[in-house]
Amino acid sequence: MSETILSVKIREAATRQQPKPHIAYEVEIRAAVRTWVVWKRFSEFEDLNKKFLRLFPNHPPPVDLPVKHFFQSTLGNPVLVEERKRGLEEYLQAIQTDPDDRWRETDEWKEFLAIPSGRPLDASTMYTSESWLDEYNQVQAIARDIRSLLNRRETHIARNEVQASHNCSVQAKKSLSTLNARVSQLDAGLQGLAKGSGRDGLVMLEGELRRRMDMLNELKNEKELLSKLVLANRPDIIKASSPASNVDRNVLFRQPEASAIRQRTAPPLSRAASGSIMTSTTANSNSSIISSSTKPVASRRVFGNKAASMPSETEQTRGLDNEGLLRLQQQTMQDQDLHVEQFSAMLSRQKHIGLAISEELDMQNGMLDDLNNQTEVIADKLRYNQRKIANIH
């Protein structure tokens, strides 16, 4: 039995460069228990429509596809892209909501939307090379959200806000469950792309495969670290009445402890000396952990040589090391670039609307001029006829 589809929407459009530059549309399918995304080109919509016309020649889909512009390209034209996106969404929603379900019951419709029929989705065949990268970016965003929740949880614990810290833990656990499932799908999808069993049927090159394997391994390491932090239960160290320990902070923000630095720089020791040092370290570990909440921790970040020039901390930057700040800055710049692109698209739409209004005003002014000329001609004829009538009288 297939999934019950609740809604079909087109969230956004993006420019793809492979196999040649084109516009792809992100179709979001929301079912009763899950939601997934497929990316489709306009040509794939056309193929689906042609299949419907062959299957039901006397019953075409309730809404026509948007008209294809043969003399205008959608590439670099956000107005046409937005217009086509709305038309494609109306086409899908009309089929989805129509009382006649003949189109929705076809295998062509289910294959187009990747609707599973009686069995779970096969992750090894559900991705293309581009959709795998899109999924990877989305999973990375989930990992960043979990880390942000952990930062907020630590802040709430430091402020003795028990309920708020508990809420952050619950949200982090939910997001972690989603992260585990989607990382597994990415792993299976990459194996499918390596074998050429993906949706595009292309075998991924060895160099690109190694690069993506490295990306996936980093994501797995991040997932394992977040799992330990989210699921950790250490009542002897983490208490609701005291701030989070520096041990957990070092793990969370990947800050090397002083002992690790000393191990890299100290000369080798004899076995007896090593054993005595390990014994004393073990004996003093509990006292150092307990007292760590009262001792200030030196920050590894360097903002400048003068204390007066150091910027103030924010909730977003507190607890981040240099690498974390760099990633935060890069993410902020990407968000700003996205906002600039959206603003540029809005300005372009406003420009086209302004040009259309200007053309309409020119046409109306021309019509008014013609009307004025015709009125003068009629007035001249009327005066001439009035003079003739006066001469008759």
N, C-alpha and C positions, 0 to 999 in steps of 0.2 A: 504494500500500500504506500502510495507516494505521500510526500509532505503536503500539508495544508498551507497554501500560500495566503498570507494576510494582505500584503501590499508589495508593490513593485515601484521603485523610484529610481530616478537617475540623479545621483548626487552631484557629480562634477564631470568636467571634460578635461582631458590632458593631451598634450602633443607628444607623440611617439616618433622616434627616429628610425626604428627598425620594423620591417625590412626597408621601408622608405617613409619619409615624413607623412604622418597622418594624424587624425584626431580620434582618440579613443574615449568612450563614455563609460563611466562607472555606474553599473546597474546594481542597486542594493535590493536583495530579495529578503523579505522578513517572513518567516514561517512561525508556527505556533510556539516552537521551543528554541529556535536558533535563527541567526541572521548571517547571510554570506553575501559576497560581492563577486561579480564577474565584469570584465572589461570587454566591450564590444565596439567594433567599427561600424560605420554607417553601411558599408557593403554587407556586413553580416545581417543587419536589419533587412536589407533588400533581399538577401537570399531567403530569410525566414518568410517574408511576405510573398515571394514567388512560390514557395512551397505551399503556403496556405491557399494561394490561388489555384495551384494544380490540384490540391486535395479537394477544395470546395469551390469549383468554378462559378457556381450560382450563389455562393454566400461569401463574399469577400469580408475581410476584417471590418469591424464597425467604424474604424477611423483610418484614413489614408496616411501613408508615410509623408513626411515633409518633402516638399519639392526639391529635387537636386539642382543645384546651380551649376550649369555647365560653363558659364563665362565668369563666375566668381568662385574663388577658392575659400574654404573656411579657415585655412592656415593663415594665422596672423590677423584674422578678422573676428574679434570677440563677439561682435553683434550677430554675425551669421551663426557662430558656434552656439550662442545662447538661444537663438531662435530655433535651430535644429534640435538642441537638447530638449527644449520644451515640447517640440513636435513629437520627438521619439518617446518622451515620457507619456504624452497623451495617447500615443499609439499603444504602448504596453498597458497602461491603466485601463484603456477602453476594452482590451481583450480580457484583462483580469476581472473587471467588474461587470462585463456583459452577462445577462441572464443565460444566453446561449453559451454553453461550455464546450462546443465542438472544437474550438481552437486550443483551449487549455488541456484537452484530453489527448492531444497528439504527442507523439514522441519528439517531433520537431520542436515544439514549445518547451518540453521538459529538458531536452538537450540544450536548447538555447540558454535557458536560465540555470542549467546545471542542477536541476531538481532531482534529488535521489529518489529512486523507486524501490522501496522495500528494503534497502540496505544502506549502510553508512557510506558517506562520500569516500572515494578512493583518493587519498591525498597524493599518491604518486602520479596520478593522471589528471589532476584538477588544475595544475598551474601551467602557465606559459613562462618563458624567461622573464618577461616584463611583469606579469602578475605576481611572480615569486618575489621580485624586488619590492613591489608595492606591499605585499603581505609582510615582508621583513621589516620595512619601515614602520608599519603599524604595530608590529610586535615590539620593536624597539621603543615606540612611544608608550606601550603598556609598561615596559620595564622602567622607563623614566618616571612614570606615574607612581609605581610602587616605591621607588627610591624617594620620591617626594613625600609620599605618605609616611615613610619611615622617618624622614627628617621632621615632619610635623609631629609625629608621635613622640620623638625625643624632646621636642620643644614643650609639648604638653606635659610630659613627665617631669621635666625640669620646673615647670610652673605648678606642679601638684594638681593638674587638671586630669583627674582619673577618667571621667566619662569620655572626654575628648580623645585621650590617648587610646582608650578601648575602641572607640569608633574607627580611628585610623587603623588599628590592628585588624579589625573585621574587614574593612575595605581592602586592605593590603592582601589579606588571605583570599578574598574573592578574586582580586586581580591576578594573584599568583596562580590560582587554579586555571584561569583563562590562559595565562602565559605558558604554563606547562603543556596544555593541549595544543596551542598554536605553534609552539616550538617543535613538538613532535610532528605536526603536519608539515612544517617547513623542512624538517629532516627527510621525511618520506618524499616530499615533492622534489627536493634536490636530487635524491637518488633516482627518481623517475626522469628528471631532466637529463641526468647523466646517461641514462639508457635510451633516451629518445622516446619515452612513453608519455611525455607531456602533451598538452592540448595542441601545441604547434607541430609536434612530431619531429622536432629538430634535436639532434644530439649536441649537447653543450661542449664547447672546446675545452681542452684539458686545462689551459691557463685560467680561463674564467671559472671553471669548476673548482680549481684550487683556491682561487680568491674567495669564492662564495663559501667554501668549506671553512676557511679561516674566519669569515664573518659569522658563520653559524656557530663555530666553536667559541668565539668570544661571547656570543649571545647565550650559549649554554652555560659558560662559566658565570656569566652575570646572573643567570637564572638560579644556579646552584647557590651562589652567594646570597641572593635575595631570599631563597628558600630557608637557608639557615637563620637568617636574621628575622624573617617573618614568623617562623615556627619555633624560634628559640624560646625556652621557658626556664629562666634562671632566677628563681626567687631569692637566692642568696646574694645576688648582685643587683638585679633590677627590682626596685621597690617603687610603689606608687608615691612614696613620700620623699624619694631622693632622685636626683637626676641620673640619666643613663651613664654607665661607666665608660671610662676612656678606652677600656679593652674593646667594647662593642663599637665605639666611635672609630677606632683604628681599623676594625674589620669593615665597617660600613663605608668609610670614606677612603679605604685603602691607604692609610698612613702607616709607614713602617715604624715599629716601636724602636726604642733606643737599644734594646737588647739585640735586635736584628742588625742594627748598624754596627754595634760593637763586635758581633760575630764576624762581620766582613772585614773589620780593620785590625782585630786583635791577633797576635801571633798564636801558633798552635800550642796547646798545653799537653802536659803529660796526662796519662790515664788517671793517676791518683788525684792530681790537682783538678782535673775535669770533674771527677766524681764529687770532690768536696764542694766545688762551686755549684754543681747541680743540686746538691743536698741543701746548701744554704739558700739557693734561689727558690727551691720548693718550699722551704720553711717560711720564707718571707713573702711568698706570692700573695697569700690571703691578706696580709696587712697592707701590702702595696695597693691591692685592688680596693680595699675598704677606704684607704686614705686618698685614693685618686680623685674622689669627688670633691675633696677640699683643696687639692693642689691645682694651681693653674697649669694648663697645658699650652706649651708654646706652639704657635701656628706655623705651619710650613709654607704658608703663602707669603710672598714678598710683594708689597704694593709700592714701596719706594724707600729711599734711604732716610727720609725725614719723617718723624712721627706726625708732624703737622700736615703733611701731604697725604696721609693715609685716608682713603675714603671710609665712610661709615658702613658697618655691616647691615644687611637686610635679612629678613626671614628666608629669602631665597638663596642667599649666598652663605649664610651661616652654616658652618660644618663642611663646606666644600674645600677641596685642595686645589692646587694649580690646574690639574687636569680637569677637575669638575668645573672650575670657573671658565676654562677654555671651552668646554662643551656647552656650558650655559650661554656663553657669549655667541658661539656659533649658532645655537638654536634660536637665540634672540634675533640675530641677523637674518636667519632664514625666515622667521616670522615677519620681520620688517619687510624683507623682499616680497613675501607673499602679499602683505598688505599693500605694498606699492603696486604690484601687478593687478590686484583687485581694484585699487583706486584708478589705475590707468585704464582698465577695462570699463569702469564706470564713466570716466571722462570721455572715452571713445564713444560709448553709447550716447552720452549727452551731446557730443559733437554731431553724430549722425542725426539725432533728433532735431538739433538746431538747424542743420542743413535742410532737413525735410521741411521744417517750419518755414525757413527762408524761401524755399522753392514754392511752397503753398502760398505764402504772402505775395511773391512775385506774380504767381498766376492770378490770384485774387485782384491784385492791383491792375493787371492787364485787363481783366474782365470789367473792372470799374471804369477804366479808361475807355474801353469799347462802349460801355453803357453810356458814358458821358458824351461821347461823340455822336452816338445814335440819338441821344436826347436833344442835342443841339440841332441835328438835322431835322428831327421831327418838329422842333420849335420853329425853325425857319419855314418849314412847309406850312405849319399852322398860321404863322404871321402872313404868309403869302395868300393863303386861302381866306383869311380874315379881310385882307385888303380887297380881294376880288368880290367878296360878299358885300363889303361897304360900297364898292363901285356900282354893284347891281342895284342896291337900294337908292 
